[in-house]
Amino acid sequence: MNASVPSRRQFLIKAALVVAAVPFAGSGLVGTAFAQALKPLPADNPTAIALKYVDDAAKTKEPTFKPGSNCANCQFFTAASGACTLFPGFAVAAKGWCTAWAKKA
């Protein structure tokens, strides 16, 4: 018999070892990835300044502000993470507001 061709017995033994090792895979041998919490948007962020972002919509004095509009009901806001697509890598306040506000569909 040729030594370079694996036999059925070798295959079955290796398969049994792999199946036996599966329960141990979740016990630290395989790492779990966790998403990091986003940092709050700093007041000196250039994009925040350009879009006149405020962390409390009630405090804005912008003439384009419409009562009831805030980050929580904006199409760019993701409530689960507090992320806004306009400020990548940062979290914004749900009650915040900026001039790019667009009603969520």
Order of alpha helices (4+ residues) and beta strands (2+ residues): alpha-beta-alpha-beta-beta-beta
